[in-house]
Amino acid sequence: MHSPIYVYSWDFFGPHAEGTARHFLRHLEEFLQRHDLHGCELDTSSEGEGHVAARCRAPVEAQASIERALRPQRREPG
């Protein structure tokens, strides 16, 4: 049986949403390195104009740390 993989999302809105989401990803990458969390995949997605989400596809080993420290806005099966 596979451990669940989740995709965590942080949503940004407005004319600077893309830049803000990319900036957030830099900090997210630093967090993952600092806490020695491996196996995460980072990207952005958009559900329409004025919206960009920073996303992290995380293995089970990283999930508790991400949820506790970063409080993602959404968690979906990945």
DRENKOL-330178 format. One line per field, with one value per residue: x, y, z of N, C-alpha, C in turn; residue in one letter. Coordinates in steps of 0.001 Angstrom, whole numbers. Layout:
# DRENKOL-330178
nxx = [X,...]
nyy = [Y,...]
nzz = [Z,...]
caxx = [X,...]
cayy = [Y,...]
cazz = [Z,...]
cxx = [X,...]
cyy = [Y,...]
czz = [Z,...]
rest = [a,...]
***
This chain:
# DRENKOL-330178
nxx = [833,505,1936,114,318,365,-721,67,-1211,-801,-2490,-2397,-3411,-4310,-2642,64,334,1701,4478,4610,3890,6034,8129,7394,7814,10615,11213,9913,11433,13855,12998,12435,15015,16380,15109,15697,14024,13057,12246,10151,8200,8093,6001,4039,605,-2329,-5661,-6994,-7156,-5354,-4884,-2583,-1181,1171,2670,3253,4199,4194,5919,4925,6668,7339,5036,3821,5536,5302,2539,2278,4111,3798,1162,-693,-3118,-4704,-5131,-4671,-5194,-2391]
nyy = [-1185,2232,5170,8130,10823,14281,17373,20530,23833,27355,30252,33119,36381,38897,41593,41102,38474,36268,36888,37058,34460,33012,34097,33202,30467,30357,30841,28639,26547,27049,26539,23774,22773,23645,22159,19647,18177,15978,15057,16617,18334,21352,23891,26196,27103,28151,29232,30992,34374,36700,35009,32919,29973,28795,25670,22544,19340,16745,14109,11642,11822,14495,15855,16467,18424,20473,21066,21883,24053,25760,26039,25451,26577,24868,21307,18597,15339,13885]
nzz = [0,-790,656,1390,-874,-790,-2215,-1387,-1172,-1534,-1927,-4034,-4950,-7359,-9210,-8825,-8245,-9445,-9167,-6378,-5606,-6716,-5242,-2695,-3125,-3161,-469,610,-456,890,3521,3350,2862,5167,7140,6399,4650,2232,-1188,-2049,-4490,-6163,-7536,-9547,-10108,-11903,-11589,-13069,-14343,-12403,-10287,-8679,-7492,-5181,-5023,-3368,-3714,-1624,69,2518,4713,4952,5462,8044,9133,7221,7362,10042,10373,8142,7433,5101,2669,1234,850,-1151,-2564,-4163]
caxx = [0,1287,1670,-551,1045,-542,-285,-304,-1293,-926,-3068,-2085,-4349,-4049,-1729,1419,195,2743,5736,4497,3926,7414,8917,7036,8480,12018,11217,9514,12611,14774,12423,12629,16439,16738,14535,16146,12849,13387,11219,9074,8227,7499,5609,2912,-517,-3289,-7043,-7586,-6460,-5270,-4674,-1489,-945,2434,2279,4280,3797,5031,5798,4383,7684,7417,3705,3553,6306,4701,1237,2445,4858,3473,-292,-1190,-4538,-5412,-4420,-5387,-4433,-1530]
cayy = [0,3456,6269,9198,12013,15423,18623,21672,25055,28673,31057,34543,37029,40268,41800,40633,37113,35361,37219,36723,32997,32564,34501,32253,29189,30447,30645,27253,25718,27251,25817,22338,22482,23879,21088,18377,17491,15597,14437,17548,18952,22679,24542,27114,26845,29248,28873,32101,35655,37278,33975,31954,29201,28098,24306,21611,17926,16298,12739,11551,12203,15955,16441,17035,19665,21481,21464,22557,25307,26627,26180,25617,26903,23700,20027,17716,14134,14154]
cazz = [0,-905,1577,647,-1300,-837,-2822,-558,-1971,-935,-3002,-4112,-5859,-7763,-10332,-8500,-7717,-9936,-8504,-4959,-5497,-6983,-4080,-1641,-3419,-2724,984,849,-735,2012,4659,3129,3044,6571,7958,5817,4106,860,-2009,-2387,-5816,-6072,-8784,-9434,-11004,-11914,-11895,-13807,-14283,-11071,-9273,-8818,-6270,-4972,-4656,-2916,-3707,-514,567,3873,5702,5065,5612,9371,9266,6345,7902,11334,10289,7006,7389,3728,2531,686,780,-2071,-2911,-5306]
cxx = [878,930,1035,409,19,114,-837,-270,-1444,-1339,-2683,-2951,-3871,-2994,-309,1423,1323,4076,5726,4564,5338,8342,8652,7733,9946,12113,10829,10693,13640,14291,12684,14085,16834,16248,14816,14971,13081,12168,10061,9291,7463,7136,4535,1819,-1456,-4666,-7750,-6788,-6496,-5093,-3467,-1312,470,2055,3493,3677,4745,4816,5372,5383,7737,6099,3468,4284,5699,3384,1377,3063,4326,1983,-836,-2690,-5351,-4506,-5272,-4556,-3600,-967]
cyy = [1249,4438,7400,10344,13133,16582,19744,22922,26276,29605,32525,35154,38429,40363,41291,39191,36194,35627,36839,35212,32469,32930,33550,30913,29211,30211,29212,26313,25841,26492,24319,21947,22581,22740,19698,17526,17238,15037,15338,18114,20262,23198,25574,26664,28039,28716,30000,33372,36212,36270,33121,31278,28646,26720,23479,20218,17226,14833,12764,12036,13712,16591,17099,18358,20783,21977,22284,23946,26275,26825,26426,25875,25728,22485,19098,16462,14398,12958]
czz = [0,201,788,336,-1348,-1567,-1952,-1419,-1085,-2061,-2876,-5200,-6210,-8843,-10078,-8002,-8171,-9251,-7034,-4755,-5728,-5824,-2904,-1864,-3003,-1219,1349,613,389,3251,4531,3340,4512,7472,7391,5335,2625,136,-2381,-3787,-5729,-7452,-8491,-10390,-10918,-12273,-12629,-13610,-12859,-9955,-9641,-7463,-6290,-4453,-4264,-2883,-2737,-159,2033,4925,5929,5486,6967,9554,8436,6933,9181,11167,9236,6776,5977,3703,2014,727,-65,-2315,-4160,-5912]
rest = [m,h,s,p,i,y,v,y,s,w,d,f,f,g,p,h,a,e,g,t,a,r,h,f,l,r,h,l,e,e,f,l,q,r,h,d,l,h,g,c,e,l,d,t,s,s,e,g,e,g,h,v,a,a,r,c,r,a,p,v,e,a,q,a,s,i,e,r,a,l,r,p,q,r,r,e,p,g]
***
